[in-house]
Amino acid sequence: MDTAAMQGRSFMQKRFRFGTVKFFKKNTTSKARAGVVVSKKTNPLSVGRNRIRRRIYHAIRGLLTEHEIPHNIVVYPTSEALTAKFSELKEALLGALSR
């Protein structure tokens, strides 16, 4: 696990109801950083991809300030994240981040 973390490869991956969360090596800052990757396979329209991305960022923003996670996090959402209730989305992300 230490070797993968030092080389920047993901060392932990968790599935949640609306996608996958990958954790990468600890960053040098004291704050967690998050990224969201939405492919054309998930939603062919850029409007849909950007809406999914904004919803995930908004849900993660509050969670990262509440919980101190010293890792780089990348979320790969599914198309279900577009139509899900925001409270369900936030709850699923919280479950994936707190395990």
C-alpha positions, 0 to 999 in steps of 0.5 A: 500500500505504501508503494502505490501511495508513493507512486501516485496510483490509487490505493483504495477504491470504494463503490457507492450507489452513484459511482466510484470513489478512488483515494490517492496518496496523501497530499502535502497540504493539510486539506483534502482535494477532490476531483470529479471525472464524468465521461461521455459514456456517462452522459453524451451531452456536455450540459448533463456532464457538467450538471453531474459534476456540479452536483458532486462538487457541491455535495463533496464541498461540505463533506470535506470541510466536516471530515479531515481526509488527508488524501486526494479523492477522485469521484467517477459518478454514474448517470444516476447521479443526475436524477438522484435527490441531492440528499441521497447523493450526499448521504451516499458520498458520506458513506463512501468517504467515511468507510 
